[in-house]
Every structure is written in structure tokens, then in C-alpha cells.
């Protein structure tokens, strides 16, 4: 089954400011993910400070647990890097050209990440991660809401 890609707007009518904002959000997502992969000890210190108010909390765990947490952070970072790269390509290649489906792709992917991740963070007692999620979601939500009328 083929899906027809439809353009709803002339390229010049899409506000470049919001495309650039979304591009920044995608690049920021990629850089955050890369940081988690390349500097795992800094990531653990940051999350230790954020969650436990102690930058060295993870080093207090046994070495095997700490190694697994580093692995989990690196995997999450790699996923963020890939997701951010895809978001950047969708925004720069399709949204900037007014391709109608691009808006939904970005909005749905943010929603499908934000809702379950944030619900789990809150129900498991790690509200700090929900706050971090909300900051990331805000980076995407503001331009998505501003661009919505151009992609109806």
C-alpha cells in the first residue's frame, strides 16, 4: 500500500523561525544523547545530582550495578542520538517543504516518548526525570503548536 505524501503549504509560507527552533531541539537531543554515550561518568554524576542530590551516589552502588546503569544510560543516549537525527531530517527535509505528514511524525514521536516515560517516572517516584522530560517536550511542543495551522 502506497501512501501519498501531500504538501499543504508553499515552502516560503512555513515560518523559518519555528523550523530552526525544531532543528535546534533535534540537535540538542542528539548532543544530550551523545554526551550520555561518550561521557558516562559525567552523565551518572548529573543524574545522581538530579535524582539523589549526590553527584557520587552511583559510585556508592556495587560495581556491577554501576556498570549496568552506565550501560542503560549509554543505550538511552544512543537512542536519543538516533531519534534526534531522524527528527532533524524530518524537520529540515519535509517540514521545511510543507509536507503535511511531517508535522504528525514529529508530534506523534514526541507524544509517544513523553507520555509513557513521564508516567513511569512519576509512578516510580522519580519525579525529577519527569521534570527533565517536560523541559525536552517543551522544546518540541512550542514550535509544533506554532506550526500546526500550516500542516492541517
BAFI-3210 file (N, C-alpha, C; in Angstrom, 3 decimals, decimal comma, padded with zeros to 6 digits):
// residues 152
n [1|2|3|4|5|6|7|8|9|10|11|12|13|14|15|16|17|18|19|20|21|22|23|24|25|26|27|28|29|30|31|32|33|34|35|36|37|38|39|40|41|42|43|44|45|46|47|48|49|50|51|52|53|54|55|56|57|58|59|60|61|62|63|64|65|66|67|68|69|70|71|72|73|74|75|76|77|78|79|80|81|82|83|84|85|86|87|88|89|90|91|92|93|94|95|96|97|98|99|100|101|102|103|104|105|106|107|108|109|110|111|112|113|114|115|116|117|118|119|120|121|122|123|124|125|126|127|128|129|130|131|132|133|134|135|136|137|138|139|140|141|142|143|144|145|146|147|148|149|150|151|152]
n.u [000,840|000,670|001,459|000,418|002,354|001,633|001,733|000,975|001,443|003,063|006,571|007,768|005,925|006,056|007,038|010,349|011,600|010,361|010,955|013,722|013,861|012,796|014,762|016,969|016,090|016,150|018,898|019,909|018,832|020,249|022,890|022,699|022,164|024,536|026,377|025,629|026,562|029,326|030,469|030,005|030,508|030,202|027,520|026,361|027,043|025,584|022,898|022,879|023,123|020,768|018,712|019,348|020,494|023,191|026,128|027,877|026,474|025,955|028,411|028,497|027,070|027,281|029,962|029,073|026,375|026,608|027,992|026,007|024,057|025,458|025,616|022,868|022,335|024,030|022,867|020,340|021,235|022,306|019,954|018,603|020,336|020,009|017,215|017,039|018,535|016,911|014,631|015,680|016,199|013,581|012,387|014,028|014,016|011,357|009,304|010,105|009,575|006,889|005,539|002,781|002,432|004,736|004,612|002,871|004,411|006,597|005,240|003,776|005,854|007,148|005,069|004,577|006,926|007,055|004,680|004,474|007,066|007,140|004,920|005,769|008,073|006,951|005,211|007,037|008,377|010,392|010,254|011,891|012,964|010,690|010,385|012,677|012,000|009,775|010,951|012,390|010,207|008,859|010,626|010,050|007,237|006,413|007,228|005,855|003,136|002,957|003,384|001,291|-001,109|-000,175|000,004|-002,397]
n.v [-001,176|002,112|005,284|008,503|011,362|014,526|017,967|020,752|023,378|026,234|026,349|028,797|029,871|028,604|029,360|030,088|030,522|028,776|026,306|026,360|026,409|023,887|022,374|023,032|021,881|019,171|018,833|019,444|017,299|015,227|015,903|015,718|012,985|011,979|012,882|011,267|008,833|009,164|010,354|008,793|008,809|011,481|011,788|010,001|011,338|013,709|012,756|011,532|013,736|015,082|013,211|012,075|014,113|013,952|013,818|011,679|009,377|007,059|005,787|004,710|002,421|-001,150|-002,325|-003,857|-003,169|-000,417|-000,507|-001,644|000,357|002,397|001,213|001,140|003,899|004,619|003,197|004,443|006,977|006,529|005,882|008,326|009,878|008,738|009,116|011,905|012,571|011,541|013,118|015,634|015,321|014,887|017,325|019,259|018,346|017,637|018,970|021,646|021,958|021,902|019,478|017,726|015,383|015,341|016,980|015,556|013,238|014,122|015,239|012,999|011,215|012,567|012,697|009,925|009,216|010,969|010,680|007,853|007,618|009,730|009,164|006,703|007,598|009,276|007,507|005,714|007,164|008,898|011,778|013,827|013,098|013,291|016,036|016,783|015,519|017,082|019,532|018,879|018,119|020,540|021,989|020,902|021,095|023,830|024,984|023,112|023,545|026,160|025,762|024,167|025,197|025,416|022,898|021,552]
n.w [000,000|-000,933|000,391|-000,164|-000,183|000,916|000,195|002,010|002,162|000,787|000,444|001,153|002,880|005,336|008,529|009,047|011,469|013,337|012,232|012,465|015,264|015,934|014,668|016,234|018,645|017,931|017,384|019,906|021,339|020,122|020,897|023,692|023,908|022,787|024,687|026,823|025,917|025,353|027,599|030,110|032,909|033,642|032,994|034,847|037,195|036,843|036,740|039,222|040,902|040,171|040,826|043,364|044,779|045,109|043,615|043,506|044,029|042,470|042,398|044,862|044,729|044,147|042,013|039,757|039,512|039,047|036,606|034,986|035,077|033,802|031,262|030,596|030,508|028,391|026,269|026,213|025,550|022,980|021,624|021,864|020,323|017,753|017,407|017,552|015,271|013,221|013,673|013,047|010,307|009,314|009,992|008,628|005,965|005,239|006,801|006,478|003,822|003,784|003,859|004,666|006,341|007,886|010,163|011,842|012,205|013,757|015,979|016,955|017,588|019,682|021,548|021,985|023,223|025,432|027,083|028,128|029,296|031,133|032,771|033,872|035,193|037,143|038,547|039,558|041,361|040,616|040,080|039,246|036,797|035,269|035,257|033,801|031,387|030,708|030,161|027,823|026,201|026,027|024,419|021,935|021,782|021,744|019,142|017,561|018,171|017,234|014,520|013,739|012,400|009,780|008,811|008,602]
ca.u [000,000|001,455|000,886|000,783|002,839|000,966|002,234|-000,160|001,846|004,209|007,773|008,036|004,956|006,394|007,955|011,683|011,924|009,910|011,741|015,029|013,680|012,700|016,087|017,778|015,628|016,662|020,355|020,099|018,536|021,394|024,054|022,437|022,365|025,971|027,002|025,365|027,363|030,767|030,904|029,069|030,715|029,576|026,083|025,986|027,133|024,455|021,669|022,998|022,799|019,370|017,814|019,698|021,181|024,536|026,763|028,630|025,601|026,076|029,660|028,268|026,481|028,328|030,493|028,257|025,179|027,041|028,297|024,747|023,424|026,211|025,162|021,499|022,436|024,643|021,860|019,363|021,901|022,377|018,596|018,361|021,130|019,322|015,902|017,288|018,966|015,725|013,798|016,325|015,971|012,161|012,135|014,742|013,714|009,941|008,512|010,524|008,945|005,445|004,960|001,756|002,640|005,928|004,208|002,340|005,506|007,345|004,349|003,465|007,030|007,360|003,988|004,770|008,038|006,805|003,615|004,833|008,281|006,802|004,042|006,597|008,933|006,135|004,706|008,150|008,936|011,487|009,619|012,923|013,057|009,500|010,688|013,614|011,192|008,913|011,818|012,606|008,933|008,604|011,437|009,350|005,819|006,196|007,180|004,822|001,855|003,016|003,342|000,107|-002,015|000,416|000,029|-003,736]
ca.v [000,000|003,349|006,471|009,685|012,473|015,736|019,254|021,596|024,782|026,617|026,383|030,139|030,274|027,975|030,260|029,528|030,608|027,562|025,195|026,452|026,027|022,427|021,851|023,175|020,862|017,878|018,822|019,375|015,912|014,436|016,210|015,136|011,548|011,742|013,090|010,073|007,725|009,426|010,735|008,141|009,191|012,796|011,536|009,420|012,408|014,606|012,110|011,350|015,033|015,385|012,273|011,803|015,293|013,498|013,503|010,424|008,314|005,811|005,111|004,023|001,125|-002,125|-002,089|-004,490|-002,336|000,825|-000,824|-001,828|001,672|003,052|000,606|001,615|005,303|004,669|002,740|005,533|008,051|006,151|006,002|009,767|010,338|008,302|009,767|013,310|012,650|011,348|014,318|016,703|015,086|015,113|018,771|020,015|017,876|017,546|020,067|022,909|021,998|021,908|018,142|017,648|014,265|015,551|017,538|014,441|012,331|014,709|015,361|011,678|010,606|013,246|012,261|008,518|009,155|011,761|010,186|006,685|007,878|010,619|008,419|005,752|008,366|009,739|006,385|005,035|008,065|009,715|012,963|014,675|012,737|013,858|017,457|016,811|015,195|018,219|020,510|018,415|018,180|021,956|022,378|020,453|021,470|025,238|025,164|022,266|024,263|027,322|025,313|023,340|025,712|025,275|021,492|020,945]
ca.w [000,000|-001,016|000,998|-000,924|000,619|000,446|000,645|002,345|002,228|-000,020|001,264|001,659|003,895|006,612|009,238|009,248|012,898|014,024|011,674|013,127|016,664|015,948|014,306|017,452|019,597|017,467|017,590|021,360|021,695|019,664|021,737|025,006|023,746|022,586|025,989|027,632|025,409|025,387|028,943|031,033|034,313|033,805|032,978|036,141|038,194|036,624|037,173|040,666|041,496|039,909|041,492|044,758|045,331|045,417|042,338|043,587|044,532|041,711|042,749|046,134|044,411|043,828|040,660|038,716|039,364|038,407|035,202|034,277|034,953|032,722|030,007|030,331|030,094|027,058|025,316|026,091|024,819|021,563|021,094|021,717|019,188|016,529|017,330|017,224|013,868|012,395|013,831|012,290|008,878|009,019|010,088|007,592|004,611|004,937|007,383|005,863|002,499|003,942|003,719|005,713|007,263|008,711|011,453|012,624|012,561|014,870|017,136|017,486|018,222|020,965|022,434|022,347|024,168|026,637|027,965|028,956|030,073|032,244|033,687|034,621|036,095|038,276|039,355|040,225|042,374|040,089|039,504|038,643|035,388|034,630|035,043|032,671|030,201|030,384|029,504|026,446|025,480|025,792|023,252|020,729|021,780|021,374|017,688|016,962|018,275|016,346|013,128|013,479|011,355|008,450|008,429|008,743]
c.u [000,885|000,707|001,345|001,195|002,237|001,610|001,039|000,185|003,000|005,409|007,994|007,070|005,214|007,384|009,279|012,090|011,568|010,628|013,123|014,937|013,611|014,039|017,020|017,396|016,172|018,168|020,668|019,858|019,711|022,611|023,901|022,670|023,836|026,741|026,822|026,228|028,855|031,296|029,980|029,267|030,113|028,052|025,620|026,038|025,942|023,142|021,698|022,634|021,312|018,431|018,086|020,310|022,600|025,187|027,475|027,794|025,808|027,365|029,541|027,625|027,608|028,734|029,645|026,987|025,521|027,342|027,014|024,033|024,135|025,771|023,776|021,516|023,034|023,646|020,806|019,961|021,982|020,999|018,249|019,115|020,449|017,981|016,072|017,703|017,777|014,814|014,372|016,081|014,517|011,859|012,754|014,321|012,225|009,126|008,839|009,922|007,430|004,783|004,056|002,045|003,818|005,567|003,710|003,413|006,256|006,466|004,064|004,676|007,337|006,314|004,200|005,996|007,611|005,801|004,046|006,069|007,952|005,889|004,867|007,506|008,164|005,681|005,821|008,865|010,083|010,924|010,636|013,084|011,853|009,701|011,639|012,868|010,371|009,719|012,075|011,327|008,579|009,371|010,763|007,931|005,583|006,184|006,129|003,458|001,831|002,873|002,070|-000,812|-001,479|000,349|-001,320|-004,171]
c.v [001,240|004,480|007,668|010,790|013,741|016,979|020,165|023,073|025,030|026,766|027,755|030,554|029,621|028,889|029,573|029,546|029,307|026,313|025,181|026,041|024,504|021,777|021,922|022,102|019,488|017,769|018,726|017,950|015,012|014,654|015,639|013,626|011,201|011,892|011,857|008,880|007,958|009,777|010,120|008,555|010,567|012,657|010,983|010,478|013,360|014,011|011,832|012,624|015,342|014,506|012,172|012,997|014,944|013,031|012,152|009,235|006,995|005,071|004,401|002,653|000,134|-001,966|-002,692|-003,674|-001,039|000,599|-000,994|-000,496|002,489|002,521|001,134|003,076|005,430|004,236|003,838|006,699|007,770|006,267|007,482|010,332|009,973|008,983|011,235|013,487|012,494|012,579|015,463|016,541|015,336|016,610|019,511|019,626|017,934|018,691|021,396|023,076|021,967|020,561|017,884|016,570|014,475|016,077|016,417|013,462|012,844|014,750|014,002|011,059|011,263|012,773|010,826|008,283|009,775|011,113|008,949|006,922|008,707|009,924|007,443|006,475|008,792|008,584|005,633|005,944|008,944|010,920|013,876|014,370|013,267|015,343|017,619|016,518|016,391|019,331|020,146|018,541|019,622|022,439|022,005|021,008|022,902|025,422|024,291|022,947|025,464|026,924|024,553|023,900|025,539|023,854|020,801|020,303]
c.w [000,000|-000,343|000,190|000,042|000,050|001,026|000,840|002,271|001,278|000,914|001,891|002,756|005,254|007,325|009,584|010,723|013,620|013,508|012,328|014,590|016,780|015,591|015,510|018,463|019,215|017,687|019,084|021,855|021,316|020,561|023,141|024,957|023,589|023,895|026,873|027,195|025,651|026,777|030,002|032,494|034,597|033,848|034,320|037,244|038,072|037,098|038,679|041,405|041,355|040,751|042,994|045,494|045,786|044,118|042,343|044,048|043,786|042,028|044,097|045,913|044,125|042,365|039,539|038,458|038,642|036,925|034,398|034,076|033,868|031,361|029,636|029,870|028,696|025,984|025,112|025,301|023,334|020,903|020,894|020,521|017,870|016,336|016,943|015,763|012,929|012,463|012,995|010,792|008,488|009,010|008,907|006,176|004,279|005,509|006,721|004,467|002,571|003,739|004,929|006,769|008,219|010,097|012,376|013,061|013,784|016,119|017,768|018,180|019,572|021,975|022,917|023,215|025,500|027,593|028,762|029,824|031,309|033,249|034,525|035,607|037,337|039,162|040,071|041,218|041,900|039,334|038,815|037,162|034,615|034,354|033,867|031,370|029,755|029,727|028,055|025,627|025,129|024,557|021,936|020,644|021,312|019,852|017,012|017,031|017,341|014,878|012,770|012,393|009,920|007,929|008,608|007,464]
res [x|x|x|x|x|x|x|x|x|x|x|x|x|x|x|x|x|x|x|x|x|x|x|x|x|x|x|x|x|x|x|x|x|x|x|x|x|x|x|x|x|x|x|x|x|x|x|x|x|x|x|x|x|x|x|x|x|x|x|x|x|x|x|x|x|x|x|x|x|x|x|x|x|x|x|x|x|x|x|x|x|x|x|x|x|x|x|x|x|x|x|x|x|x|x|x|x|x|x|x|x|x|x|x|x|x|x|x|x|x|x|x|x|x|x|x|x|x|x|x|x|x|x|x|x|x|x|x|x|x|x|x|x|x|x|x|x|x|x|x|x|x|x|x|x|x|x|x|x|x|x|x]
***
